[in-house]
Amino acid sequence: MVPAVVVASGEATVRRFIEFFTATIRNGNTRTAYARAVSAFLEWCRVRSVHRLADIEPITVAAWVEELQQHRSAPTVKQHLAAVRMLFDWLVTGQVVRVNPAASVRGPKYVIKKGKTPVLAADECRRLLQSIDTSSISGLRDRALIGIMVFSFARVSATVAMNVGDFYPSGTRWMIRLHEKGGKFHEVPAHHRAAEFVHAYIAAAGIGDDRRGPLLRALDRQRRLTPTRVKRGDALRMVKRRAAKAGLPTTITCHTFRATGITAYLEAGGTLEHAQAIAAHESPRTTRLYDRRADALTLDEIERIQI
C-alpha cells in the first residue's frame, strides 16, 4: 500500500516510489525491512501534518530520528534512516523532489567490536549433530541444513535457497553454490562432513535428478517430503527444537552456526583473510565479529584469580 504522503505528491511520485522498491532492491528481506521503515516514517510525517514529500525538511527527519531513538535500538534507527536516505536519493535522481532532506541528518553512533550471536563450542556443535536421529528423512534433512551452515559459513537464507543442482561435483571434490544477497552466487568447496550429510539426505529423499528443485524441502503433516522449499522461520524453529533435545541453550539461532564455523576454523589455524573469503564478507571487520577465540582466553585469565 502506497503511503498517503506519497499519493498526495502526485502520480509521477507514486510511480517513482514503487520503482524504488521493485527496481533497486533485489534482496527480498531488505525490501521488506526498508518498506516497513519508510512507511513508518511517512506515517509519522502524516500524523504531524506533513502531507507532501516536498514539505519534508532536514529538521523533520532529525526530529523523527530523535524520537525513534527513545524506543528503538541504535542499529534499528540507523537502518531506518538509511532506508529513508536511499529513498530520497532515488527521488532526487528522478527529479521528483529537489533535495534529499535526510542527507545531512546523522544517526546514532554505533560501533560493534564483537558480535552478539551465540556461539557453540566445537564439542557442543558435534553433540548437536550427533543427537539428530537420521533414521528419518527429517533428521537427514536437518543434519544436512545445519552441516551446510557450519562447514560453509552459510547464511540460513542462502542455505534454504539452494537447489539440488547447487550441490555438484567439480573434479574430485563437491561444491556448494550459495544464493547470496543481491542476487549473487558464492561457491565454496564442500567440507567432507557437509558433503556426507547432503549425499545421505539426497539419496534418502530420492531428489538427485531434480536439479532445479529445492534442496531442503518442507514436510507435510505425515512427515513426508514435499516439493516446497523450507522457509527461514521453519529452519529457526527446527534449530531451537534440536538444541533443546541435545541439551544446548535454546538461545542459539541459525546464525550461530555461521559464527561457530568461523570460530572453529580460526581456532584450527585458519587465517582471517580466508575466513572472509569463505563467508563472502565484504570487509574483514565483519568477519572479526564472528571470531570468539578471545572469549575462552578471557575466561582462562579470569580463572587465574585464586581467592
C-alpha positions as a Markdown table, in Angstrom:
| # | Residue | x | y | z |
|---|---|---|---|---|
| 1 | Met | 0.0 | 0.0 | 0.0 |
| 2 | Val | 1.4 | 3.4 | -1.0 |
| 3 | Pro | 1.6 | 5.9 | 1.9 |
| 4 | Ala | -0.8 | 8.8 | 1.8 |
| 5 | Val | 2.1 | 11.3 | 1.8 |
| 6 | Val | 3.3 | 9.8 | -1.5 |
| 7 | Val | -0.1 | 9.7 | -3.1 |
| 8 | Ala | -0.7 | 13.3 | -2.3 |
| 9 | Ser | 2.6 | 14.2 | -4.1 |
| 10 | Gly | 1.2 | 13.1 | -7.5 |
| 11 | Glu | 1.1 | 10.2 | -9.9 |
| 12 | Ala | 4.7 | 10.5 | -11.1 |
| 13 | Thr | 5.9 | 10.4 | -7.4 |
| 14 | Val | 3.9 | 7.2 | -6.8 |
| 15 | Arg | 5.4 | 5.6 | -9.8 |
| 16 | Arg | 8.9 | 6.5 | -8.8 |
| 17 | Phe | 8.3 | 5.4 | -5.2 |
| 18 | Ile | 7.2 | 2.0 | -6.4 |
| 19 | Glu | 10.2 | 1.7 | -8.7 |
| 20 | Phe | 12.5 | 2.3 | -5.7 |
| 21 | Phe | 11.4 | -1.0 | -4.1 |
| 22 | Thr | 11.0 | -3.0 | -7.3 |
| 23 | Ala | 14.0 | -1.9 | -9.4 |
| 24 | Thr | 16.7 | -1.0 | -6.9 |
| 25 | Ile | 16.4 | -3.6 | -4.1 |
| 26 | Arg | 16.9 | -7.2 | -5.2 |
| 27 | Asn | 17.0 | -8.9 | -1.8 |
| 28 | Gly | 13.5 | -9.7 | -0.5 |
| 29 | Asn | 14.4 | -9.3 | 3.2 |
| 30 | Thr | 16.0 | -5.9 | 2.6 |
| 31 | Arg | 13.0 | -4.8 | 0.5 |
| 32 | Thr | 10.6 | -5.8 | 3.3 |
| 33 | Ala | 12.7 | -4.1 | 6.0 |
| 34 | Tyr | 13.1 | -0.9 | 4.0 |
| 35 | Ala | 9.4 | -0.8 | 3.1 |
| 36 | Arg | 8.5 | -1.1 | 6.7 |
| 37 | Ala | 10.9 | 1.7 | 7.8 |
| 38 | Val | 9.9 | 4.1 | 5.0 |
| 39 | Ser | 6.1 | 3.5 | 5.6 |
| 40 | Ala | 6.6 | 4.1 | 9.4 |
| 41 | Phe | 8.5 | 7.4 | 8.7 |
| 42 | Leu | 5.9 | 8.7 | 6.2 |
| 43 | Glu | 3.1 | 7.8 | 8.5 |
| 44 | Trp | 4.9 | 9.7 | 11.3 |
| 45 | Cys | 5.1 | 12.7 | 8.9 |
| 46 | Arg | 1.4 | 12.5 | 8.0 |
| 47 | Val | 0.3 | 12.4 | 11.7 |
| 48 | Arg | 2.3 | 15.6 | 12.2 |
| 49 | Ser | 0.6 | 17.4 | 9.3 |
| 50 | Val | 3.4 | 16.9 | 6.7 |
| 51 | His | 1.3 | 15.9 | 3.8 |
| 52 | Arg | 3.7 | 16.0 | 0.8 |
| 53 | Leu | 7.2 | 14.7 | 0.2 |
| 54 | Ala | 8.3 | 18.2 | -0.8 |
| 55 | Asp | 7.4 | 19.5 | 2.6 |
| 56 | Ile | 9.8 | 17.1 | 4.4 |
| 57 | Glu | 12.8 | 19.0 | 5.6 |
| 58 | Pro | 16.1 | 18.0 | 7.4 |
| 59 | Ile | 14.6 | 19.1 | 10.7 |
| 60 | Thr | 11.7 | 16.8 | 10.1 |
| 61 | Val | 13.9 | 13.8 | 9.6 |
| 62 | Ala | 16.1 | 14.9 | 12.6 |
| 63 | Ala | 13.1 | 15.1 | 14.9 |
| 64 | Trp | 11.9 | 11.7 | 13.7 |
| 65 | Val | 15.4 | 10.1 | 14.4 |
| 66 | Glu | 15.4 | 11.8 | 17.8 |
| 67 | Glu | 12.1 | 10.3 | 18.7 |
| 68 | Leu | 12.9 | 6.9 | 17.2 |
| 69 | Gln | 16.0 | 6.6 | 19.4 |
| 70 | Gln | 13.8 | 6.7 | 22.5 |
| 71 | His | 12.3 | 3.3 | 21.9 |
| 72 | Arg | 14.4 | 1.6 | 19.2 |
| 73 | Ser | 17.9 | 0.3 | 19.3 |
| 74 | Ala | 20.8 | 2.2 | 17.6 |
| 75 | Pro | 21.2 | -0.4 | 14.8 |
| 76 | Thr | 17.5 | -0.2 | 14.0 |
| 77 | Val | 17.5 | 3.6 | 13.9 |
| 78 | Lys | 20.5 | 3.5 | 11.6 |
| 79 | Gln | 18.8 | 1.0 | 9.3 |
| 80 | His | 15.5 | 3.1 | 9.2 |
| 81 | Leu | 17.5 | 6.3 | 8.5 |
| 82 | Ala | 19.4 | 4.5 | 5.7 |
| 83 | Ala | 16.2 | 3.4 | 4.1 |
| 84 | Val | 14.7 | 6.9 | 4.1 |
| 85 | Arg | 18.0 | 8.4 | 2.8 |
| 86 | Met | 18.2 | 5.9 | -0.1 |
| 87 | Leu | 14.6 | 6.5 | -1.0 |
| 88 | Phe | 15.1 | 10.3 | -1.2 |
| 89 | Asp | 18.3 | 9.8 | -3.2 |
| 90 | Trp | 16.2 | 7.8 | -5.7 |
| 91 | Leu | 13.5 | 10.5 | -5.8 |
| 92 | Val | 16.1 | 13.3 | -6.3 |
| 93 | Thr | 17.7 | 11.5 | -9.3 |
| 94 | Gly | 14.2 | 11.0 | -10.7 |
| 95 | Gln | 13.6 | 14.8 | -10.3 |
| 96 | Val | 10.6 | 14.1 | -8.0 |
| 97 | Val | 12.0 | 16.2 | -5.2 |
| 98 | Arg | 14.7 | 18.8 | -5.3 |
| 99 | Val | 16.9 | 17.8 | -2.4 |
| 100 | Asn | 17.3 | 14.9 | 0.0 |
| 101 | Pro | 16.2 | 16.0 | 3.4 |
| 102 | Ala | 17.9 | 13.0 | 5.1 |
| 103 | Ala | 21.3 | 13.6 | 3.5 |
| 104 | Ser | 22.6 | 15.8 | 6.3 |
| 105 | Val | 20.9 | 14.0 | 9.2 |
| 106 | Arg | 23.2 | 11.9 | 11.3 |
| 107 | Gly | 22.1 | 8.8 | 13.0 |
| 108 | Pro | 23.2 | 7.5 | 16.4 |
| 109 | Lys | 26.8 | 6.4 | 16.9 |
| 110 | Tyr | 27.1 | 2.6 | 17.0 |
| 111 | Val | 30.3 | 0.7 | 16.7 |
| 112 | Ile | 30.4 | -3.1 | 17.0 |
| 113 | Lys | 33.7 | -4.6 | 18.1 |
| 114 | Lys | 32.3 | -8.0 | 19.0 |
| 115 | Gly | 29.2 | -9.9 | 17.6 |
| 116 | Lys | 26.4 | -10.9 | 19.9 |
| 117 | Thr | 25.4 | -14.1 | 18.1 |
| 118 | Pro | 25.6 | -17.0 | 20.5 |
| 119 | Val | 28.4 | -19.4 | 19.5 |
| 120 | Leu | 28.7 | -23.1 | 20.2 |
| 121 | Ala | 32.0 | -24.8 | 21.2 |
| 122 | Ala | 33.2 | -27.4 | 18.8 |
| 123 | Asp | 32.2 | -30.3 | 21.1 |
| 124 | Glu | 28.7 | -28.7 | 21.6 |
| 125 | Cys | 28.3 | -28.5 | 17.8 |
| 126 | Arg | 29.3 | -32.1 | 17.4 |
| 127 | Arg | 26.9 | -33.1 | 20.2 |
| 128 | Leu | 24.1 | -31.4 | 18.4 |
| 129 | Leu | 24.8 | -33.1 | 15.0 |
| 130 | Gln | 25.2 | -36.5 | 16.7 |
| 131 | Ser | 22.0 | -36.1 | 18.6 |
| 132 | Ile | 19.9 | -35.9 | 15.4 |
| 133 | Asp | 18.1 | -39.1 | 14.6 |
| 134 | Thr | 19.0 | -39.8 | 11.0 |
| 135 | Ser | 16.7 | -42.8 | 10.6 |
| 136 | Ser | 14.0 | -40.4 | 9.3 |
| 137 | Ile | 14.1 | -38.1 | 6.3 |
| 138 | Ser | 13.5 | -35.1 | 8.6 |
| 139 | Gly | 16.6 | -36.0 | 10.6 |
| 140 | Leu | 18.7 | -36.4 | 7.4 |
| 141 | Arg | 17.4 | -33.1 | 6.1 |
| 142 | Asp | 18.0 | -31.2 | 9.3 |
| 143 | Arg | 21.6 | -32.5 | 9.7 |
| 144 | Ala | 22.3 | -31.5 | 6.1 |
| 145 | Leu | 20.9 | -28.0 | 6.7 |
| 146 | Ile | 22.9 | -27.4 | 9.8 |
| 147 | Gly | 26.0 | -29.0 | 8.3 |
| 148 | Ile | 26.0 | -26.6 | 5.3 |
| 149 | Met | 25.7 | -23.6 | 7.6 |
| 150 | Val | 28.5 | -24.8 | 9.9 |
| 151 | Phe | 31.0 | -26.1 | 7.4 |
| 152 | Ser | 30.4 | -23.4 | 4.7 |
| 153 | Phe | 29.8 | -20.4 | 7.0 |
| 154 | Ala | 26.5 | -20.0 | 5.1 |
| 155 | Arg | 23.6 | -17.7 | 6.0 |
| 156 | Val | 20.4 | -19.5 | 6.5 |
| 157 | Ser | 18.7 | -17.6 | 3.7 |
| 158 | Ala | 21.4 | -18.7 | 1.3 |
| 159 | Thr | 21.2 | -22.3 | 2.5 |
| 160 | Val | 17.4 | -22.7 | 2.2 |
| 161 | Ala | 17.6 | -21.0 | -1.2 |
| 162 | Met | 19.8 | -23.8 | -2.6 |
| 163 | Asn | 18.5 | -26.1 | -5.3 |
| 164 | Val | 19.6 | -29.7 | -5.7 |
| 165 | Gly | 21.9 | -28.6 | -8.6 |
| 166 | Asp | 23.7 | -26.2 | -6.2 |
| 167 | Phe | 25.5 | -29.2 | -4.7 |
| 168 | Tyr | 27.6 | -30.5 | -7.6 |
| 169 | Pro | 30.9 | -32.3 | -8.4 |
| 170 | Ser | 33.9 | -30.4 | -9.6 |
| 171 | Gly | 36.7 | -32.8 | -10.4 |
| 172 | Thr | 37.3 | -35.0 | -7.4 |
| 173 | Arg | 35.5 | -32.6 | -4.9 |
| 174 | Trp | 32.0 | -31.5 | -4.4 |
| 175 | Met | 31.0 | -27.8 | -4.4 |
| 176 | Ile | 28.3 | -25.8 | -2.7 |
| 177 | Arg | 26.7 | -22.9 | -4.6 |
| 178 | Leu | 25.1 | -20.3 | -2.3 |
| 179 | His | 22.5 | -17.8 | -3.3 |
| 180 | Glu | 23.7 | -14.6 | -1.5 |
| 181 | Lys | 22.4 | -11.1 | -1.1 |
| 182 | Gly | 21.9 | -9.0 | -4.2 |
| 183 | Gly | 21.3 | -12.0 | -6.5 |
| 184 | Lys | 25.0 | -13.0 | -6.2 |
| 185 | Phe | 26.3 | -16.6 | -6.2 |
| 186 | His | 29.1 | -17.7 | -3.9 |
| 187 | Glu | 30.7 | -21.1 | -4.5 |
| 188 | Val | 32.8 | -22.9 | -1.9 |
| 189 | Pro | 34.2 | -26.5 | -1.7 |
| 190 | Ala | 32.0 | -28.8 | 0.4 |
| 191 | His | 33.7 | -29.9 | 3.6 |
| 192 | His | 33.8 | -33.7 | 3.6 |
| 193 | Arg | 31.3 | -33.9 | 6.5 |
| 194 | Ala | 28.9 | -31.5 | 4.9 |
| 195 | Ala | 29.2 | -33.5 | 1.7 |
| 196 | Glu | 28.5 | -36.7 | 3.6 |
| 197 | Phe | 25.4 | -35.2 | 5.2 |
| 198 | Val | 24.0 | -33.8 | 1.9 |
| 199 | His | 24.7 | -37.0 | 0.0 |
| 200 | Ala | 22.9 | -39.1 | 2.6 |
| 201 | Tyr | 19.9 | -36.7 | 2.6 |
| 202 | Ile | 19.6 | -36.6 | -1.2 |
| 203 | Ala | 19.8 | -40.4 | -1.6 |
| 204 | Ala | 17.1 | -41.0 | 1.0 |
| 205 | Ala | 14.9 | -38.2 | -0.4 |
| 206 | Gly | 15.3 | -39.5 | -4.0 |
| 207 | Ile | 15.7 | -36.0 | -5.4 |
| 208 | Gly | 19.0 | -36.4 | -7.1 |
| 209 | Asp | 17.6 | -36.0 | -10.6 |
| 210 | Asp | 15.5 | -32.9 | -9.7 |
| 211 | Arg | 18.5 | -30.5 | -10.2 |
| 212 | Arg | 16.3 | -27.4 | -10.4 |
| 213 | Gly | 14.1 | -28.3 | -7.5 |
| 214 | Pro | 14.7 | -27.1 | -3.9 |
| 215 | Leu | 17.4 | -29.0 | -2.0 |
| 216 | Leu | 16.0 | -28.6 | 1.5 |
| 217 | Arg | 12.3 | -29.4 | 1.4 |
| 218 | Ala | 9.4 | -29.0 | 3.8 |
| 219 | Leu | 7.5 | -31.9 | 5.3 |
| 220 | Asp | 3.7 | -32.5 | 5.3 |
| 221 | Arg | 1.7 | -33.5 | 8.3 |
| 222 | Gln | 2.5 | -37.1 | 7.7 |
| 223 | Arg | 6.2 | -36.2 | 7.9 |
| 224 | Arg | 6.7 | -36.9 | 4.2 |
| 225 | Leu | 8.9 | -34.7 | 2.0 |
| 226 | Thr | 7.1 | -32.2 | -0.2 |
| 227 | Pro | 8.2 | -30.2 | -3.3 |
| 228 | Thr | 8.1 | -27.0 | -1.2 |
| 229 | Arg | 11.2 | -25.2 | 0.0 |
| 230 | Val | 12.0 | -24.9 | 3.7 |
| 231 | Lys | 11.4 | -21.4 | 5.0 |
| 232 | Arg | 13.8 | -19.5 | 7.2 |
| 233 | Gly | 11.3 | -19.5 | 10.1 |
| 234 | Asp | 10.9 | -23.2 | 9.8 |
| 235 | Ala | 14.7 | -23.6 | 9.9 |
| 236 | Leu | 14.9 | -21.5 | 13.1 |
| 237 | Arg | 12.2 | -23.5 | 14.8 |
| 238 | Met | 14.0 | -26.7 | 13.9 |
| 239 | Val | 17.2 | -25.4 | 15.3 |
| 240 | Lys | 15.6 | -24.4 | 18.6 |
| 241 | Arg | 13.9 | -27.8 | 18.8 |
| 242 | Arg | 17.1 | -29.7 | 18.0 |
| 243 | Ala | 19.1 | -27.6 | 20.5 |
| 244 | Ala | 16.7 | -28.3 | 23.3 |
| 245 | Lys | 16.8 | -32.1 | 22.6 |
| 246 | Ala | 20.6 | -32.0 | 22.7 |
| 247 | Gly | 20.6 | -30.2 | 26.0 |
| 248 | Leu | 22.0 | -27.0 | 24.5 |
| 249 | Pro | 20.9 | -23.4 | 25.0 |
| 250 | Thr | 17.8 | -22.6 | 23.0 |
| 251 | Thr | 19.1 | -19.0 | 22.6 |
| 252 | Ile | 21.1 | -20.2 | 19.6 |
| 253 | Thr | 19.9 | -19.3 | 16.2 |
| 254 | Cys | 20.6 | -20.2 | 12.6 |
| 255 | His | 23.3 | -17.5 | 12.6 |
| 256 | Thr | 25.0 | -19.3 | 15.5 |
| 257 | Phe | 26.3 | -21.9 | 13.0 |
| 258 | Arg | 28.0 | -19.3 | 10.8 |
| 259 | Ala | 29.8 | -17.8 | 13.9 |
| 260 | Thr | 30.6 | -21.3 | 15.2 |
| 261 | Gly | 32.1 | -22.4 | 11.9 |
| 262 | Ile | 34.3 | -19.3 | 11.6 |
| 263 | Thr | 35.5 | -19.5 | 15.2 |
| 264 | Ala | 36.3 | -23.2 | 14.8 |
| 265 | Tyr | 38.2 | -22.5 | 11.6 |
| 266 | Leu | 40.3 | -19.7 | 13.2 |
| 267 | Glu | 41.0 | -21.9 | 16.3 |
| 268 | Ala | 42.4 | -24.5 | 13.9 |
| 269 | Gly | 44.9 | -22.1 | 12.5 |
| 270 | Gly | 42.9 | -20.7 | 9.6 |
| 271 | Thr | 43.5 | -17.1 | 8.5 |
| 272 | Leu | 41.1 | -14.2 | 8.8 |
| 273 | Glu | 41.6 | -13.5 | 5.1 |
| 274 | His | 40.5 | -17.0 | 4.1 |
| 275 | Ala | 37.6 | -16.9 | 6.6 |
| 276 | Gln | 36.4 | -13.7 | 5.0 |
| 277 | Ala | 36.5 | -15.3 | 1.6 |
| 278 | Ile | 34.6 | -18.4 | 2.7 |
| 279 | Ala | 32.0 | -16.3 | 4.4 |
| 280 | Ala | 31.7 | -13.9 | 1.5 |
| 281 | His | 32.2 | -10.9 | 3.7 |
| 282 | Glu | 32.9 | -7.5 | 2.1 |
| 283 | Ser | 35.2 | -6.5 | 4.9 |
| 284 | Pro | 37.5 | -8.3 | 7.3 |
| 285 | Arg | 36.0 | -6.2 | 10.1 |
| 286 | Thr | 32.7 | -8.1 | 9.6 |
| 287 | Thr | 34.5 | -11.4 | 9.9 |
| 288 | Arg | 36.2 | -10.4 | 13.1 |
| 289 | Leu | 32.7 | -10.0 | 14.7 |
| 290 | Tyr | 32.4 | -13.8 | 14.4 |
| 291 | Asp | 35.7 | -14.6 | 15.9 |
| 292 | Arg | 35.1 | -15.7 | 19.5 |
| 293 | Arg | 38.5 | -17.1 | 20.4 |
| 294 | Ala | 39.1 | -14.3 | 22.8 |
| 295 | Asp | 36.1 | -15.4 | 24.9 |
| 296 | Ala | 37.9 | -18.5 | 26.1 |
| 297 | Leu | 41.1 | -16.6 | 26.6 |
| 298 | Thr | 39.4 | -14.1 | 28.8 |
| 299 | Leu | 37.8 | -16.8 | 30.9 |
| 300 | Asp | 41.2 | -18.6 | 31.3 |
| 301 | Glu | 42.7 | -15.3 | 32.5 |
| 302 | Ile | 39.9 | -14.6 | 34.9 |
| 303 | Glu | 40.3 | -18.1 | 36.5 |
| 304 | Arg | 43.8 | -17.1 | 37.5 |
| 305 | Ile | 42.3 | -15.1 | 40.3 |
| 306 | Gln | 42.8 | -17.5 | 43.2 |
| 307 | Ile | 40.7 | -16.4 | 46.2 |
